[in-house]
Amino acid sequence: KVSKSPQARTILATGGAGYIGSHVVVELLEAGHRVVILDNFENSDRRTVARIPQIARGTVVLVEGDVRDRAVVTEVLRQYRIDAVIHLAGKKAVGQSVADPLLYFRDNLLGAISLLQGMQAAGVGKLVFSSSATVYGIPKVLPIPETAPTGTTNPYGRTKLMIEEMVDDLVTADPRFQAISLRYFNPVGAHPSGLIGENPRDVPNNLFPYVAQTAIGQRPEVQVFGADYDTPDGTGVRDYIHVMDLARGHVAAIERMFGPGFEDRHMRINLGTGTGYSVLQIIDAFSQACGFPVPYRVTARRPGDVAVSLADPCRAGAVLGWRATRDLARMCADHWTFQQQAALDSRPYLVARSDLG
Ligand code: WQD
């Protein structure tokens, strides 16, 4: 029996102009859904939204606004008759959260509270929340299943865990609510067109963008934060996942919630590959992709880093029928394609209003 394509839904993507968000929007459109983006462009670029119609056909509306503004959220939910929300808007720099915890508690927690209150007011009960493997803290078991104990090591991670727990209480209090919290491991790569991707404005905290900016000549060399961990080559091992696989996982989560027999009120699901790579393996894979050796130097460990983080992705397979399909070579190739495009983008260019769809 040919499974009929899932019914088209109208999805609100908060933070939909961001790195993860824009790829989620593309995959939602590809799956035939309509998308409303709510973004304040604090950490994203209008040009990203303007390029989405060049990548995927379909209805995407941009609302420039702040998820912390409950009135705006309620109005958008009602006006566009939103069926479900994917909440991606939030601050995500671990180091910044350590330096300025109250900024993170204000923005991430108030943003989630105002969104959830808006959803209650508008009668929208389905939520996919962008959570993070950082909620596991120092892993007690590897690979990490969703049932592993949580324990955060920084304010950013605490905001993710606190929002998950807020959602627990909300689904208990309000029978209309249902949620899936997706715990991301290490998203990397870009849409193969090179039109959208991760291009941090300031010095990248994460490994992949730093390696890519070194490869393009924007940074002199990669600093390898420690080579004395208890891992095969001494450098940190992580579960890198292609952002297109991650984005597809969001579509699978939305469609599963509308599907039959989804009884869970709030389910946590890892989005990872289950395969780990070390820092040196990443540098080597990226060197293969760009065609020359990316320079690096081993320096001191970064405080707070763990030796290994690795997802047990079984629940995503069992519940969502989803698994990551793109390998490390593809992650590096797509990230490199985008990085080269981004370097060309240094020149400003006009975005015609019609581009915004
Ligand atoms: C990966 C590996 C570093 C940079 C973080 C957040 C997590 C999530 C993903 C938001 C580690 C090493 C890094 C560099 C290096 N973000 N490294 N030189 O730390 O696993 O996770 O990003 O949700 O919450 O904690 O990712 O890319 O920073 O580091 O050697 O310049 O690369 O030590 O082993 P991480 P990362």
Residues whose N, C-alpha, C, O or C-beta is under 5 A from the ligand:
A	BS01	WQD	K92 V94 S132 T134 F185 N186 N205 N206 L207 F208 Y210 Q223 V224 F225 G236 V237 R238 V279 D305 V306
